[in-house]
Amino acid sequence: MTQMTTDQMARVKATAPVLAEHGATITKHFYQRMFNRHPELKNLFNQTHQATGSQQQTLARAVYAYAANIDNLGALGGAVTRIAHKHASLNIRPEHYPIVGDNLLASIVEVLGDAVDPATLEAWRVAYGQLAQILIGVEANLYAGAAWSGFRPFKVARKVRESDEITSFYLTPADGGAAPSFEPGQYVTVKRFVGELGVEQPRQYSLSDAPHGKWLRISVKREAGGAEAVPAGKVSTLMHDGVEEGAIVEVTAPMGDFTLKRDAQTPVVLISGGVGITPMVSIASTLIADGSQEGSPRDVRFVHACRSGAVHAFRDWLNDAARTHANVTRTVLYEEVGPNDRVGVDHDLEGRLTPARIEQYALVPDADYYICGPIAFMRAQRDALVALGVAPERVNTEIFGSGALE
């Protein structure tokens, strides 16, 4: 790997303001250029995020962050790890990096023109090579520790409706082997062929059960379609309507750094919104199982918010967990209470999860916090906890797709 000179670092860092202004234009051009030359790579990228522009915005932010911190890459450690897990889950390999680099550098030139002199372009070439080698190295370690390489066929052993929107799929290896272990909170990538697009589309789904070797369970929310060229919910609809018991789906090995710290003894607070409950069920189920084996269960406080009882998944499971395990307490909020929603049974509070409610129901001394849900929900809960004095390193959030907590 070519080492960057001090002058090259300065040149890359100096382009950060330009990237802040023109980054989205560059990344939009980049994706169009790359897909025109390498249409097979459309199978690796979420085309809904391409259509909405969110993927372009995310890449622009990432490129800007890299430029701004080129002389202090340690500041990007958490982001690099998260990106590497996402790449490994998508089966991105070293041979993909030169393709991305060539098209990204060409796009910088084609968009910015004479504003980029040869020396600055060379600095960016070396900078990209440096970042690529960092990611390739982290991803190599993830692949080496993975239960299998690439996509593996799994059979849908069971399909269970959890709510009006969420359905669980129990996946067992098609070869009859045992389901792999994983870290509670991780996800897998499932791909489905989308006929109208003519490409396979990957989607990440959290594992929603404890690791026990019997199956991998994912719980998929049917997303509402939009007006964009590639409507949201395309793959989730195919899963709900086109994947029945006995079907075969292609799955990558579990990945993700949003994981339970199993060796700690601290209390755990799980805060979820909507389908964000899925990794929390995995984490809580694991804590319950670990506590039963060790005899010293950790306190678990489960706070869940959703729109109404109709979309409340895993309600009976959570009620049973709180009733049968003294270390588990729950607080459930419905934004809109329906005529059949029972207070104290189905839910505890009406309305949204506000900072005041976080303080009353979720604040636990010395706890580790895990938050999953829509981006705005996670940002609000994280900010509320930090404002209440919780150390930021104790607050863990899960981010899918092209969103970002800023």
C-alpha positions as CSV (number, residue, x, y, z in Angstrom):
1,M,0.0,0.0,0.0
2,T,1.4,3.4,-1.0
3,Q,1.9,5.6,2.0
4,M,0.4,9.1,1.8
5,T,2.8,12.0,2.0
6,T,2.1,15.0,4.2
7,D,1.4,17.1,1.1
8,Q,-1.1,14.5,-0.2
9,M,-2.9,14.5,3.2
10,A,-3.1,18.3,3.1
11,R,-4.5,18.2,-0.5
12,V,-7.2,15.7,0.4
13,K,-8.2,17.5,3.6
14,A,-8.4,20.8,1.6
15,T,-11.0,19.3,-0.7
16,A,-13.4,18.5,2.2
17,P,-15.3,21.8,1.8
18,V,-15.7,21.1,-1.9
19,L,-17.0,17.7,-1.1
20,A,-19.4,19.1,1.4
21,E,-20.8,21.3,-1.4
22,H,-20.7,19.0,-4.4
23,G,-20.5,15.5,-2.8
24,A,-24.0,14.4,-3.7
25,T,-23.5,15.4,-7.3
26,I,-20.3,13.5,-7.5
27,T,-21.7,10.4,-5.9
28,K,-24.8,10.4,-8.1
29,H,-22.6,10.7,-11.2
30,F,-20.4,7.9,-9.8
31,Y,-23.2,5.4,-9.4
32,Q,-24.6,6.1,-12.8
33,R,-21.2,5.8,-14.4
34,M,-20.4,2.6,-12.6
35,F,-23.7,0.9,-13.3
36,N,-23.4,1.8,-17.0
37,R,-20.1,0.1,-17.2
38,H,-20.7,-2.7,-14.7
39,P,-24.5,-3.4,-14.6
40,E,-23.8,-6.7,-12.8
41,L,-23.0,-4.6,-9.7
42,K,-26.7,-3.5,-9.5
43,N,-27.2,-6.9,-7.7
44,L,-25.1,-5.6,-4.8
45,F,-26.8,-2.3,-4.3
46,N,-30.3,-1.5,-2.9
47,Q,-32.0,0.1,-6.0
48,T,-34.7,1.7,-3.8
49,H,-31.9,3.7,-2.1
50,Q,-30.5,4.6,-5.5
51,A,-33.9,5.8,-6.7
52,T,-34.5,8.0,-3.6
53,G,-31.0,9.4,-3.6
54,S,-30.3,8.3,0.0
55,Q,-27.4,6.0,-1.0
56,Q,-25.8,8.9,-2.8
57,Q,-26.1,11.1,0.2
58,T,-24.7,8.5,2.5
59,L,-21.7,7.9,0.3
60,A,-21.1,11.7,0.0
61,R,-21.1,12.0,3.8
62,A,-18.7,9.1,4.1
63,V,-16.3,10.6,1.5
64,Y,-16.5,13.9,3.3
65,A,-15.8,12.4,6.7
66,Y,-12.8,10.5,5.2
67,A,-11.4,13.7,3.7
68,A,-11.9,15.7,6.9
69,N,-10.2,13.1,9.0
70,I,-7.5,11.9,6.6
71,D,-4.8,12.8,9.2
72,N,-6.7,11.1,12.1
73,L,-8.3,7.9,10.8
74,G,-8.7,6.6,14.3
75,A,-11.7,9.0,14.5
76,L,-13.4,6.8,11.9
77,G,-12.9,3.5,13.7
78,G,-16.6,2.8,14.5
79,A,-17.7,3.8,11.0
80,V,-15.1,1.6,9.3
81,T,-16.2,-1.4,11.4
82,R,-19.9,-0.9,10.6
83,I,-19.2,-0.4,6.8
84,A,-17.0,-3.6,6.8
85,H,-19.7,-5.7,8.4
86,K,-22.2,-4.4,5.8
87,H,-19.8,-5.1,3.0
88,A,-19.2,-8.7,4.3
89,S,-22.9,-9.3,4.6
90,L,-23.3,-8.3,0.9
91,N,-20.4,-10.5,-0.1
92,I,-18.3,-7.6,-1.4
93,R,-14.8,-8.8,-2.3
94,P,-11.4,-7.2,-2.9
95,E,-11.9,-7.3,-6.7
96,H,-14.8,-4.9,-6.4
97,Y,-12.6,-2.1,-4.9
98,P,-10.6,-1.2,-8.1
99,I,-13.9,-0.9,-10.0
100,V,-15.3,1.5,-7.4
101,G,-12.1,3.5,-7.2
102,D,-11.7,4.0,-10.9
103,N,-15.3,5.2,-11.3
104,L,-15.2,7.4,-8.2
105,L,-12.0,9.2,-9.3
106,A,-13.3,9.6,-12.8
107,S,-16.5,11.1,-11.4
108,I,-14.5,13.6,-9.3
109,V,-12.8,14.8,-12.5
110,E,-15.9,14.8,-14.7
111,V,-17.9,16.7,-12.1
112,L,-15.3,19.2,-10.8
113,G,-13.3,19.6,-14.0
114,D,-10.4,22.0,-13.8
115,A,-11.0,22.5,-10.1
116,V,-9.0,19.2,-9.6
117,D,-5.4,19.5,-10.5
118,P,-3.3,16.4,-11.3
119,A,-1.5,16.4,-7.9
120,T,-4.8,16.5,-6.0
121,L,-6.2,13.7,-8.1
122,E,-3.1,11.6,-7.4
123,A,-3.6,12.4,-3.7
124,W,-7.1,11.1,-3.9
125,R,-6.0,8.0,-5.7
126,V,-3.5,7.2,-2.9
127,A,-6.2,8.0,-0.3
128,Y,-8.7,5.7,-1.9
129,G,-6.2,2.9,-2.0
130,Q,-5.4,3.4,1.6
131,L,-9.1,3.2,2.6
132,A,-9.7,0.2,0.4
133,Q,-6.8,-1.7,2.0
134,I,-8.2,-0.9,5.5
135,L,-11.6,-2.1,4.6
136,I,-10.3,-5.2,2.8
137,G,-8.2,-6.1,5.8
138,V,-11.2,-5.8,8.3
139,E,-13.5,-7.7,5.9
140,A,-10.9,-10.5,5.5
141,N,-11.0,-11.1,9.2
142,L,-14.8,-11.1,9.1
143,Y,-14.9,-13.6,6.3
144,A,-12.3,-15.8,8.1
145,G,-14.5,-15.9,11.2
146,A,-17.8,-16.3,9.3
147,A,-19.9,-19.6,9.4
148,W,-19.8,-19.8,5.6
149,S,-18.7,-17.8,2.6
150,G,-21.1,-16.0,0.2
151,F,-24.8,-16.9,-0.1
152,R,-26.0,-20.2,1.3
153,P,-29.4,-21.9,0.6
154,F,-31.8,-22.0,3.6
155,K,-35.2,-23.6,3.7
156,V,-38.2,-21.8,5.2
157,A,-39.2,-24.3,7.9
158,R,-42.0,-22.1,9.3
159,K,-43.7,-18.8,8.4
160,V,-45.5,-17.0,11.3
161,R,-47.6,-13.8,11.2
162,E,-46.5,-11.6,14.2
163,S,-48.7,-8.6,13.5
164,D,-50.6,-6.9,10.7
165,E,-47.2,-5.8,9.2
166,I,-44.5,-8.3,10.5
167,T,-44.1,-11.9,9.5
168,S,-41.3,-14.3,10.9
169,F,-39.5,-16.8,8.7
170,Y,-37.7,-19.7,10.4
171,L,-34.8,-20.6,8.3
172,T,-32.9,-23.9,8.4
173,P,-29.9,-24.9,6.3
174,A,-31.1,-26.6,3.1
175,D,-28.3,-29.3,3.5
176,G,-29.8,-30.4,6.8
177,G,-27.0,-29.1,9.0
178,A,-27.3,-27.2,12.2
179,A,-28.1,-23.5,12.1
180,P,-25.0,-21.4,12.9
181,S,-24.3,-19.5,16.1
182,F,-24.2,-15.7,16.0
183,E,-24.0,-12.7,18.3
184,P,-27.4,-11.4,19.6
185,G,-28.2,-8.3,17.6
186,Q,-26.6,-9.4,14.3
187,Y,-28.4,-9.6,11.0
188,V,-28.2,-11.6,7.8
189,T,-28.6,-10.6,4.1
190,V,-31.4,-12.2,2.1
191,K,-31.6,-11.8,-1.7
192,R,-34.6,-12.1,-3.9
193,F,-34.8,-11.7,-7.7
194,V,-37.0,-8.7,-8.7
195,G,-38.4,-9.5,-12.1
196,E,-39.4,-6.0,-13.1
197,L,-35.9,-4.8,-12.4
198,G,-34.1,-7.8,-13.8
199,V,-31.7,-8.0,-10.9
200,E,-31.4,-9.6,-7.5
201,Q,-31.8,-7.3,-4.6
202,P,-30.2,-7.8,-1.2
203,R,-31.8,-6.8,2.1
204,Q,-30.6,-7.0,5.7
205,Y,-32.9,-8.4,8.4
206,S,-32.1,-8.7,12.1
207,L,-32.1,-12.1,13.6
208,S,-35.0,-12.1,16.0
209,D,-34.3,-15.2,18.2
210,A,-31.5,-16.3,20.5
211,P,-28.7,-18.4,18.9
212,H,-29.5,-22.0,19.7
213,G,-28.6,-24.0,16.6
214,K,-32.2,-24.9,15.6
215,W,-32.9,-22.2,13.1
216,L,-32.2,-18.6,12.1
217,R,-35.4,-16.4,12.5
218,I,-35.9,-13.2,10.7
219,S,-39.0,-11.0,11.1
220,V,-39.8,-8.9,8.1
221,K,-42.0,-5.8,8.0
222,R,-44.0,-5.3,4.9
223,E,-43.0,-1.8,3.8
224,A,-45.4,0.5,2.2
225,G,-44.6,1.4,-1.4
226,G,-43.8,4.9,-2.6
227,A,-43.9,6.9,-5.8
228,E,-40.2,6.6,-6.6
229,A,-39.0,4.6,-9.6
230,V,-38.2,1.6,-7.4
231,P,-40.8,1.7,-4.6
232,A,-39.9,0.9,-1.1
233,G,-41.1,-2.5,0.1
234,K,-40.4,-4.3,-3.1
235,V,-38.4,-7.1,-1.5
236,S,-40.4,-7.2,1.7
237,T,-43.6,-7.7,-0.4
238,L,-41.9,-10.5,-2.3
239,M,-41.0,-12.1,1.1
240,H,-44.5,-11.8,2.5
241,D,-46.4,-12.8,-0.6
242,G,-44.0,-15.0,-2.5
243,V,-42.0,-17.0,0.1
244,E,-43.9,-19.8,1.7
245,E,-43.0,-22.7,3.9
246,G,-40.7,-25.1,2.1
247,A,-39.2,-22.3,-0.1
248,I,-35.5,-21.9,-0.5
249,V,-33.9,-18.5,0.1
250,E,-30.2,-17.4,-0.2
251,V,-28.7,-16.1,3.0
252,T,-25.2,-14.7,4.0
253,A,-23.6,-15.5,7.3
254,P,-24.6,-13.3,10.3
255,M,-22.8,-10.0,10.5
256,G,-23.2,-6.7,12.4
257,D,-21.5,-4.9,15.2
258,F,-24.7,-4.0,17.1
259,T,-24.3,-6.8,19.5
260,L,-24.9,-7.7,23.1
261,K,-22.0,-7.4,25.5
262,R,-22.5,-10.9,26.9
263,D,-19.5,-10.9,29.3
264,A,-20.8,-7.8,31.2
265,Q,-22.9,-7.9,34.3
266,T,-24.5,-4.5,33.9
267,P,-28.3,-4.0,33.6
268,V,-29.5,-3.9,30.0
269,V,-32.1,-1.4,28.7
270,L,-33.6,-2.2,25.3
271,I,-35.4,0.6,23.5
272,S,-37.2,-0.2,20.3
273,G,-39.6,1.5,17.8
274,G,-41.8,-0.5,15.4
275,V,-39.9,-3.3,13.7
276,G,-36.8,-2.3,15.6
277,I,-38.1,-4.8,18.2
278,T,-36.6,-7.7,16.2
279,P,-32.9,-7.6,17.4
280,M,-34.2,-6.7,20.9
281,V,-36.1,-10.0,21.1
282,S,-32.8,-11.8,20.2
283,I,-30.9,-9.9,22.8
284,A,-33.5,-10.4,25.5
285,S,-34.0,-14.1,24.7
286,T,-30.3,-14.6,25.0
287,L,-30.1,-12.7,28.3
288,I,-32.9,-14.9,29.7
289,A,-31.2,-18.1,28.5
290,D,-27.8,-17.0,29.9
291,G,-29.4,-16.0,33.2
292,S,-31.1,-19.4,33.5
293,Q,-27.7,-21.2,32.9
294,E,-25.6,-19.0,35.2
295,G,-28.1,-18.4,38.0
296,S,-27.3,-14.7,38.2
297,P,-29.5,-13.0,35.6
298,R,-28.9,-9.4,34.5
299,D,-31.7,-7.0,34.9
300,V,-33.5,-6.3,31.6
301,R,-35.7,-3.3,31.0
302,F,-37.6,-3.6,27.7
303,V,-39.2,-0.3,26.4
304,H,-41.1,-0.6,23.1
305,A,-43.0,2.0,21.1
306,C,-45.3,1.3,18.1
307,R,-48.3,2.8,16.4
308,S,-51.0,0.5,17.8
309,G,-51.8,-3.0,19.0
310,A,-52.4,-4.1,15.4
311,V,-48.7,-3.7,14.5
312,H,-47.3,-4.8,17.9
313,A,-45.2,-7.8,17.1
314,F,-44.0,-10.3,19.8
315,R,-46.6,-9.0,22.3
316,D,-47.3,-12.4,23.8
317,W,-43.6,-13.3,24.0
318,L,-42.8,-10.1,25.8
319,N,-45.7,-10.5,28.2
320,D,-44.6,-14.0,29.0
321,A,-41.0,-13.0,29.5
322,A,-42.0,-10.2,31.9
323,R,-44.4,-12.5,33.8
324,T,-42.1,-15.5,34.2
325,H,-38.7,-13.8,34.8
326,A,-38.4,-11.4,37.7
327,N,-35.4,-9.7,36.2
328,V,-37.4,-8.6,33.1
329,T,-39.7,-5.5,33.1
330,R,-41.5,-4.0,30.2
331,T,-43.0,-0.7,29.2
332,V,-45.0,-0.6,26.0
333,L,-46.3,2.6,24.3
334,Y,-49.0,2.8,21.6
335,E,-49.2,6.0,19.7
336,E,-52.9,5.3,19.0
337,V,-54.9,3.1,21.2
338,G,-57.5,0.9,19.5
339,P,-60.8,-0.2,21.0
340,N,-59.4,-3.7,21.7
341,D,-56.0,-2.6,23.1
342,R,-55.9,-3.4,26.8
343,V,-54.0,-1.1,29.0
344,G,-51.7,-2.9,31.4
345,V,-51.9,-6.0,29.2
346,D,-51.2,-5.0,25.6
347,H,-49.7,-1.6,26.4
348,D,-48.9,0.6,29.4
349,L,-48.9,4.1,28.0
350,E,-50.5,6.1,25.2
351,G,-48.5,8.5,23.0
352,R,-44.9,8.7,22.0
353,L,-41.7,8.0,23.9
354,T,-40.6,11.4,25.1
355,P,-37.5,12.5,27.0
356,A,-39.6,12.7,30.2
357,R,-40.7,9.1,29.7
358,I,-37.2,8.0,28.9
359,E,-36.2,9.5,32.3
360,Q,-39.1,7.8,34.1
361,Y,-39.1,4.3,32.5
362,A,-35.7,3.8,30.8
363,L,-33.1,5.4,33.0
364,V,-31.2,2.8,35.0
365,P,-27.8,3.4,36.8
366,D,-24.8,1.9,35.1
367,A,-26.9,0.2,32.4
368,D,-25.9,-0.5,28.8
369,Y,-28.5,0.8,26.3
370,Y,-29.5,-0.7,23.0
371,I,-31.7,1.3,20.6
372,C,-33.3,0.2,17.3
373,G,-36.0,1.8,15.2
374,P,-36.4,4.5,12.6
375,I,-33.5,6.9,12.3
376,A,-35.4,9.9,13.9
377,F,-36.5,7.6,16.8
378,M,-33.0,6.4,17.5
379,R,-31.6,9.9,17.3
380,A,-34.2,11.2,19.8
381,Q,-33.7,8.5,22.3
382,R,-29.9,8.7,22.1
383,D,-30.0,12.4,22.6
384,A,-32.4,12.1,25.5
385,L,-30.2,9.6,27.3
386,V,-27.0,11.6,26.8
387,A,-28.8,14.7,28.0
388,L,-29.8,12.8,31.1
389,G,-26.1,12.0,31.8
390,V,-25.7,8.6,30.2
391,A,-22.2,8.2,28.8
392,P,-22.3,8.0,25.0
393,E,-20.3,4.8,24.9
394,R,-23.0,3.1,26.8
395,V,-25.6,3.9,24.1
396,N,-25.6,1.4,21.2
397,T,-27.7,2.0,18.0
398,E,-28.5,-0.1,15.0
399,I,-28.5,1.4,11.5
400,F,-29.6,-0.3,8.4
401,G,-29.7,0.9,4.8
402,S,-28.3,4.3,4.0
403,G,-29.4,6.1,7.2
404,A,-27.1,7.8,9.6
405,L,-27.3,9.2,13.1
406,E,-25.6,12.6,13.0
